[in-house]
Amino acid sequence: MTIRRDLRQLAAQGLVNRVAGGASAPVPAYGVPFEQRRDAATAEKEAVGRAAVPLVPAGAVVALDAGTTVAALAARLPGGLTVVTHSIPVILACTGREDLELICLGGAHHRATRSFTGPITRAGLEDLAVDVAVLSATAAGPTGVYSANAADAEIKRAMARIARRVVLLLDHGKLAAHAPMRFLDLAAVDTVVVDAGTDADQLALLRATCREVVVAPLDAGTAVPASRPAASATRVAGP
């Protein structure tokens, strides 16, 4: 029982988060730097980014947040879209493309997310309407969808508010993670895209809560009906 007692003491001091079977490191309130997050779970994020491409309608106005998984989608966007973003990596991915319209949201530079945040960014969103908001998260579970810091959560929440549809991109590690700032209910998500490393219990939760779940293969496969082999991405309608 010594290990359990030690874990309880560490959790009480805020040094770890208790999870089933052990503990995990807490997410810093200011957020893990973009580059460090970008280089983690790279294959999973690339798979999720690929699988999200068909979810963006032709000619749509799409809002992209500052997540590293969303950045993987930005590199693959089809032409003919209008992109609304506060993310510097997404802006850089789109500025050289003549087949995209780009609306850049300014504001205070937030170094950890390599994005702009604050009142100016919020004001830029208030007069916009978008077809799809594509969002990422630090953590997600039965109690909602979370970010590591308040500034990032605020912009994600504002993007969801002005969107006709919300698409959430998650690598499977986010479903076992913890973060402090809740910005969305899972039930408010129209489509969630996860990688094939997501376990059965996590998938069951998503399918019971979200309108649609897309499972991305960890190769170059594309989304197909659920009756196809598991090696291809699978789309399953929720409630």
N, C-alpha and C positions, 0 to 999 in steps of 0.2 A: 504493500500500500504506500510505500515511501514515494514512488514516482508520482502517483496520483496526488498525494499531498503536496509535493513540490510543484506540480503543474497548477494546482489550485492557488498556491501562494504566488507563483509567477503571473497567473491571470489576474489575481487581485491587485498586483502592482502594475498591470497594463503592459507587461513585457511579452506576453503571448496571448493568443486567442485559443480557447478550448474548442476542439472539434472532435467528432466521433473518432475514437481510437488514439487520440493524442492531442497535439497542439500545433498551431501555425503561427508564424510571425505576424504581428499586426501591421496594417498598412499605415505609413506615416500620414499625419493629417494634411501635410502639404502635397502629398502624392509622390510616387516614385518617378524619377526623371524619365522623360519620353524615350530616350535612347535605351535605357535599361529595360523598359517595358517592351519596346520594339524588338529587342533581341531575345526575348523570352517566348517560348511556345511559337516559334516562327512558322513551322510547318502547319500548325493548327490555324493560325491567323491567316496564312495564305489560302488555306483550303476554304475557310469561312468567307474570305473576300471573294474568291472565285464563285462560290455558290450563291452569293448575294447579287451578282450582276443581273441575272434574269428578273430580279425583284424590282428593278428600276425601270419603269415604263418608258417607252420611246417618247422623246420630246418633253419629259417631265421636268418640273422644278424640284430639285432634291437638296435637302439640307444635310450636310455631313458634319458630324462633331469632330472632336480633337483626339479621338482614340486611335491607338495603333492598329487595331483591327479594321477600323474604318479607313485608315490610310492605305491598307492593303487593297480595299475595294477601289479607292480613288485612282490607283494606278491602272485599273482595268475598265474604267467607265466607258461606255459606248458614246459615240458622238451624238450631237443634237440635244444635249441636256443643258439646263441652266443650273449651276451649282452654287449653293449658298453655304458659306463656311467661315469659321473663325480660326481654323487650323492652318498654321504656317506650312506644314508638310503637304496638306491637301492643296493649298494655294499654289505651292511650287510645282506640284504634279499637274496642275491644270493650266497654269499661265502660258505654257508653251504650246497649247493645243488650240488651233483655230476653229475646231469643230465644237468647242464648248463655250457657253457664256458663263461668266464668273462674277458673282457678287461677294465681295470680301467684307467681312464684318470687323471693324476696328475696335479698339479699346485698350485696356491696360494689358501689357505683355505678361503672360503667366508662364514662367520659365519651365516649370515641371511638365506642363502639357504642351509646350510650344504652341500656344494659342493666345488669342485675345479674349479678355473677359471683362466683366464689370458693367456699369450703367450704360456706357456707350454701346457696348455689344448688345445688351438687352434692347436698347432703343432701336438699334438697327433691325432687330427681328420683329418688333411690334407692328410695323406697317407691311409685313410680308405675309404671303400665304404660300405654302409649298405642298406639292403632291405627296412627297414621301420625306420623312425624317429618318435618316439612318444613324443609329446611336450605338455606342458601346458602353461598357460598364466595368467597374472594378470588381463588383460582386453582384450576384443575383440569387434569389431563392424565394421561398414561399412568402416571405414578408415584403418582398419588393425588389427593386433594382437600385443599386447603390454606386456612388462615386467616392473617391478618396478625399475630395475636398469640396467645400461649399461653392467656390467660384465655378468650378467645372459643372457641378450638379445644377446650378442655376441656369446655365446656358442649355444644357441638355433638356431640362424641364421646359424652357421657353421654346425650344425647337419642336418638342412633342406637341406643345399647345397649338402651334400654327400649322400643323401637318394634318392632312387628310388620312394618312396611314403612317404607322410607326413600325420600323424594322429594327430589331435588336440583334447585334452581332456579338457572339460570345465564344471564346474558346472554353473547353470544358473545365479548365482550372478556375474560372470565375464562379462556377456553381458550387465550389467548395471554399471560396474565399469570403472574407469579411471586410466591410468598409463602413464608414460612419454616416455618409450623407445619402439619404434615400431621395430619389428624384422621380420615381415612377412605380406604379403598380404593374405587376406582371400581366394582369388582366387587361391593361391598357395597350399591350403590345399586339399588333396585328400579326406579325411574323417574327419568329426568333430563328436565327441560324446558328447552329452549333456544329462542332466537329465530331467525327465518328468515335472519338475517345470518350464521349459522354456516356456515363453508365445508365443502366436500365431505370434505376430509381429517379435519377435526375430527368431523364426523358419522360418518364411517367408524370412527373410534376409539371413539366412544361406543356405536355399534351393535354393535361387536365385544366390548364389555366389559360394558355395562349390560343389564339384563333388558328394559327398554323405553325408547324415546326418543320424546319428544313435541316436535315442531317448531312453535312458535307463530308465526302470521303477524303482521306489524307493522300489523295493523288489528284490528277487533273480531271476527275469525273465531273459531270454536270447533274443538276437536279432532275429527277425522273419520278414517275408515280411510285407509290410505296410498294407495289407488287413486284417491282424490279429487284434484281439481286442486291444484297447489302453492300457490295463494292461500289455502287453508284450512290449519289446523293439521293436522299429520300425526303419527300414532302408529305407531311401528315396533317390533316385538318384537326383542329382542336374543337372545343365545345361551340 
